Amino acid sequence: MSTTPLHESASPPGSIATGDPHRWAILAVTCLAVFVTVLDGTIVNVALPTLTVDLGATTRQLQWIVDAYLLVFTGLLLAAGGLGDKYGRKRMLIAGLVVFGATSAYAGSVDTAGTLIAGRALMGIGAAMIFPATLAIITNVFSDPAERAKAIGVWSAVSGMAVAFGPIVGGWLLERYWWGSVFFINVPITIIVAVAAWRLIPESREHDAPRLDLPGVFLSIAAITALVFTIIEAPEWGWVDPTTLGG
């Protein structure tokens, strides 16, 4: 993911000097996109007791219902950011929203703990596509350094708020609906954000982005996944177990 000024944009030539005329609306769109992806990391926590009853999930399955999303999300984050730089951040953002919305609907409609874990992992793919694209888009449309700093501050604040709002929103939904609502809530949000992104956000990419390094992409995914997986499983294995140390 690049945070340097970007080199190609669908906006008019004069927009590089003045900033995109829709930049504050674009900031709202990108913040809503990142809000829903970060929210999903914590919203499921309040549904775990319900999942134990309705899906018969074991303690270990409950752990992976939470962690599968975060594992895939973090494992693909760097690779997705690089792909967005090369092939287009707007394209990556919209594709990620489509994936995230569709897999959220899938996760909310399953009837076993194992399929829910799979659904959560698939949601992590969409989240990894969305998250780095939002920051790169903000950097592109805010050409003034002072405005850019403010926009990134807002983006960071929204990310932090989403962590705290997850259990609150999840609890509110569970009081009124079934457990699948904590996933289905993502569907209308992703549709709205995808349409707004398609209408408002200019496409951007790096002209001088290097040719895609497939071995490097897979190596980065494998390395980050191994690290996060080991941290998740270390309490079960033991922190000085050879498997932990090897991971």
N, C-alpha and C positions, 0 to 999 in steps of 0.2 A: 504494500500500500504506500503510495507516494503522498507526501504532504507538501511538496514543492509546487509552485504555480504550474498549472497544467498547460499544455501546448496546443490542444485542439478543442474547439467548442463550436456548437451549432448556433451560438448567439452571435449578434451582429458584431462587425469588427470593432466598433467603438466600445463594446461592453467590457473589453479587457481593461481599459483605463478607468471606467466609471463603475464597474460592477454590474452584474445582471440586474435589470430593472425589477425582476420578480424575486430577488434574492431573499427577502424576508419571508415571502410565502414558501419559497423552496426550503428555507431553514425549518419552517413549521412542518413541512412534509417529511423532511429527513429526520427531524426529532421524533415525530410520531412513529416512523419506521423503526428507529433504534429503540424507542420506548417499548414497543410491543415485543421485540426480540429479547431485551433484557428482562422485561416483566415475566416472560415465560420461564426464566430460570428459577423464579421463586414462587410463582402463583400456584404451582402444583403441590407445594409443601402442605398446604392446609387440606388437600384432598386425600392425603395418604391414609388416614384412618378409614375413610369411605371406601378407598380402593381395596383395603384389606377385607372388608365385608363383601363388597359387590363383585370383586374379581378374584378373591381368595389369594391375594398377593402375599408372598412370604416377606420376611424382613429384608432378605437379600434382594428380592425383586423390587421392593419399594426403593431400596438404595439405587438400583439401576434405572428405575423410572425417573428419578431425579438426575442421576449422573450421566445417563446415555446422551442426553441433550447437550450437556456441558462438554462432554468428552469430544463429540463430533464437532461441535461449535469451535472449540479451541484448536482442535487438530487441523481444521480446514481454513482457519482465519487468515493466515499469511498467504496461503496458496490462492484463496479467493480474492484477496486484495491485489495480488500480482496479476491475476487474470483480468480483473476489472481495469487495471492500468493499461493493459495491452489491448483489450477488446471493447472497452467502453464501460464507464461507471454507471451510466443511466441504464444501459442494457443489463448489467449485472444486478443492479438494484431491483428492477422490475422482475427479472427472472427469479431472483431470490424471494420476492414477495409472493409470486405465484407458487413457488415450491413450498414456502412457509405456510401459506393459507391452505393449500391442498393437503399437506401432511398434518396440519392441525385438525382439519375435518376428519382425516383418517384416524388420528389418535383419539379423538372424541367419540368415535363410533365403534371401537373394538370391544371385544368381550372377554379377552384373556390378558393376564399380566404380561405374558411374553410378547404378544402383538403390540401392546402399549409401549413396551420398551423399544421395540423396533420403530414404532411411530415417532417416539421421542427422538431417536437417533436421526431419523429422516428430517425431522423439524430442525435439527442442528445444522443440516446442510443448508437449508434456506437461510437460517440466521447468520451463518458464516458468509454467505453471499451478500447479505444486506449490510452488515455492520461496517466493514471497511469502506464500502461504497459511499455510505452517508458522509463520512468525514472527508473523503476525497472530493465529493461534490461540493461540500461547503467551502473547501479551500479554493475550488475553481470559481465559484460564483461570487465570492467576496474577495475582490482584488485589493481593496483598501486594507492595510495591515491592522488598523485600529478596529474596523468593523469585523474583520476576520477573527481577531482575538475575542471580541464580544460574542460572535456567533459560535465559536468553538467552546467558549465558556457556557453558553446556553446548552449546547449539545452535551457537554459533560454533566451539567446539572440535571438534565433530563434523564441521562443514563443512571445517575445516582438515585434519583427519585423513583425510577422504575423498580429498583431493588426493594425499596421500602413499600411501594404500592402493591407488589405482588401478593403478599398474604392478605392485605386488606381487600383487594379486588376478588381474590379467590374465596375468601370467607363470605363476602357479600353474595357472590354467585351461588355458593353451596347452600346458603340459607334459602334460596328461592328456586334453584334448579338442580339438576342431577350433576354428577361429577364431570361429565363430558363438556359441560358449559365452560369450564376453565380453559378448554382448548378451542371450542367453537367460537368463543369471543374474538379470537384472532381473525376469523374469516372475513367478517364485514370490514374490519379495520384494514386488512391487507388489500381488499378490493378498492376501498376508498383511496388509500395511499398510492396504489399502483396506477390508478386513473389520474390522480393529481400529478404523480411523477411523470407520466407520459405526456401530459399537457404542459407542464411547467419547466421541467429540468432540461437544460441543454446537454447534449451528449459531449463527452470529453474522454480523451485517452492520451497516452504519452506517445508522441511521434517517434522518439528515440528509445522506446522500450525494447530491451533485448529480446531475441528469439526465445520462445518458451522453452525453459529448461525442465523437461519432463522428469529426468532423474532427480533434479533438485526439488521439484514440487513433491514428488513421492517421498523423498528423504525428509523434507520438512514435516510432512504430514505424519510420517512414521515416528519421527523423533518427538514431536509434541504429543502425539497420541500415547506413545510409550511412557513419557514423563507423567502426563495427567492420569493415565490408567494406573500407574504404579502408586501415585499419591492416593488415589481412591482406594486401592486394594491393600496398601501397606498396613493399615490397622488390622486387617484380617490375617495377612501373612506374617506380620511382625516386622518392625523397622530394620532389624539387622539380619533378616532372612536373606539367603543368597538370591532368591527371586526378586526381592525388593531392591537389593543392591545392584543386581544385574539390570533391572529396569531403569 
